[in-house]
Amino acid sequence: MKVSQITAVTKPKGRRYLYHFTRVRNLPVIAHFDALLSSQHIYPSAAHERRIMQQEVVHEGQTIILNAHLRIPDSMIDPSTTQEQFRASIDRHVFFWPTLRDCLKMLDTYARREPGEGFAVLKCDAQSLLLDHYDSARLSKYDSGSSPRYPNNCTYKKSQDMFLPVDSFQEINKHLVPTKASEIKEVLIEGKVSHLSKYVEEVYADDVQRVPERWRELTQPLQDLRVMDRNGTNNPS
């Protein structure tokens, strides 16, 4: 069952990798721990609090930049939960985009919002990462942390029920969760992704020289991702 479900998630062309978006400034910390850590893992004392701007925190002697929480209208939160509970559920996870196109949309959003910041994308093998983190893997049909432009037009409410355990994929048929690979908008790993170098196949960065030595040979200019997108490489068929 485990292998068949992961195969169903990753088999379509363009969904064989998971893309993690981060700041170039965070790469040394990620390389130091060889892990991606959830913000709750890094900064548990701030659980439930909304970060209204990016925040610099220290974890085990290492400085990490945490992104701000976008403001989500109360009307978008399901009555079964609260804003604080939903933020806590987001902060418990590490996020990946299952398609290059969705990753680039986030990159473009942050590039416009923070023109002076440097960004990077880690391209990871989806099948092996999901297999090793099977019990903590979740799938979302929607961009869980987004703030919709027209919330009144949305057909769903945000809650922890958005996050479908991968072992329930194609076993549960509800509007709120993905029922086929093409509906998966996000892949989440609860807690942390350990032994990250095992999965990283390529690193894309604004400034290649700022990439840690352990991944330097895997690094390409960030602009190459846009070329891949224009050529239709690693996008859903």
N, C-alpha and C positions, 0 to 999 in steps of 0.2 A: 504493500500500500504506500509506504513512504516514497519509494522510488517512482512509482507510477504517478503520484500527485506532483512531485517535483518535475517530472518529465512533462506533465500537462501544463505546468506553469512556464517552463523554459523552452519547450520545443519549437514554438513559432519563431520564424525568422525575425530577428530584431528584438528578441526577448531572451537571448542567451547570456546576456551580461546584466549586471546591476551597477548603476552609476551613483557614486556618492559625491555630493557637492560640498566643498568646504572652502575655507580661506587659506591662502598660501601660508599665512602666519601660523596656522594650526598644524601644518605638515610635520614640523620637527617633533611636536608632541605626539602626534599619531604614530610616527616612526619610532619614537622612544618607547612607547608602550606596545608597539606593534598591534594596535587595537583601535577600534572605534568605540568610544564610550558614550552612553546616553548622558544627557545633561543632568538627570537625577543622580546618576552614578558619580558624576563629577562634582555636583553641587547640591547634595541632598538637603541641606539646611534651608534651601529656598523653594522647597516643594510647595506647589499651589500658587506661588507668587507669579504675577505677570511681569516679564522683563519688557519694559517699554522701549528699551534701546539695547544694542549689543552690550555685553558685559564681559569684562576681563576677570577671570577667576584663576586661582592657583590650586592645582590638584597634585598632591605628592611632589611638590617642588616644581611643577611644570605649569607654565602659564597658558591658558586656553581661552579663546574667544567664543562665547556663546551668543547665538543669534537672538534677536528680540522675538517676542511672541507677537504675531499680528493680532490686531483687535478683531475679534469675532463678535458680531451682533448677538445679543441675547436671544433674538428670534431664531437664530440658527442652532441653538443648543436644545437638545431633546429634554423634555420635562423630567426625564428619569435621572438627569445628572445636573451638575452645576458647572459654571465656567472653571472654577478651581479644580474640580475633579477631572474635567476634560483636559485642562492644561497638564495636570499631573500625569495623565495617561500618555499624552504626547511626549512628555519629558522622560518617560521610562524607556523610550525606544530610540534606536538608531535608524535613520531613514535612507532608503535607496529609491532611485527612479529605475523602473524596469525597461524604459526606452530612452534612447538618446534624445529624441525630440523633446520629451518632457523635461529632461535634465537641462537642455539648452534653454528652455523657457524660463526655468529658475535662474540660470546663469544670466540671461538677458535682464530679468527683473532686478537682480542684485547689482548688475553692472550699471544700470540706470540710477538705482537708488544710492549706490556708493561708488561713484566714478573713480575715486582715488585708491580703492581697495584692490588687492590682487586675489584671484580665485584659482581654484584647482578642482579637477575632477578625477576621482579614482575609478577606474574601470575594472570590475571584478567578475570572475567567473561565477555565474548565477547558480549553476547546478551544485557545484561543490560547496559553496557557501551555505546554500539552503539545506543541503544534506547534513552538514556539520552543525547547523543551528536550527534543526528541524523543530524541536520542541518550543523554541522561543520565536519562531518566525510567524509573522502576521501579514495578511494581505488586505489592502484597502482599495475600494472602488473609487474613492474620491481623494482629493488633496486635503488631507485632514487638517493641516495647519493654516489653510488659506482663509482669506477674508473675502467672500464673494462680493462682486460688484453690485449684484442685484439679489440680495438675500431672499426677498419675497418671492422670487421666481424659482428658487431652488426646490427640488422635489424630495429632499432628505433633510434630516436633522443630525447634528453631530453628537456622537456619544461614543463610549468605549465599544459599543456593539458594532462599530464600523470595522474594527480590527478582527479579521477572520483568521483563526489559527490555520496554518497551512494544511494540517491534517484533516481539516473540515472542508477543504476546497472541493467543490463539485458534490459535496454531501449535503449542503444546505442551500436551499433555493429561496432567497429573500431579496427584496429590492435593494436593501442597504449594503449587501456584500457582493463581491464578484462571483460569477458562476462560470466564467470562461476566461482564458488568459487575456484576451483583448480588453477585458473590463478592469484589469488590475492597473491601478494608477500609482500605487505606492507598494513597496515591500519594506516591512519594518522588522527589526530584530530587537527583542526586549533585552534590556540590560547592556550588553556589549557584544561586539564581534571580536573574538580573540584570534591570535595568530593570523593577522590580516594579510601579511605578505604571502601567505599560502594561496590567497585568492586574487590578489592584485595582478593584473596582466599589463595594464598601461596606466600611466599617470599623465595628465594634461595640465599644464600650468602656464600662467601669464609669464612668469620668470623662471625658466628652466633651472637657472643656477641656484635658486632658492629651494629646490627640491632636495630632501635628504639623500645622502650618498647611497643608502640601501636601495633606493628606487631610481637613481639617476639614469641608469641604462634603460629604464622603461619609460622615460619621460619624453613627451612631445609637446610642441607648442599648443596652447589652448585653441588657437585658431584652427588647428587641424580637425577638431571636432565639428566645426561648422562646415568644413569641406566634406567630411563624412556625411553630414546631414544632407547637404545639397546633392550628394551623389546617391543618396538613399541607402547608404551603408548602415547596418545595425538599427534600421527603423522597421516598424511593423509592416508586414506585407499585406 
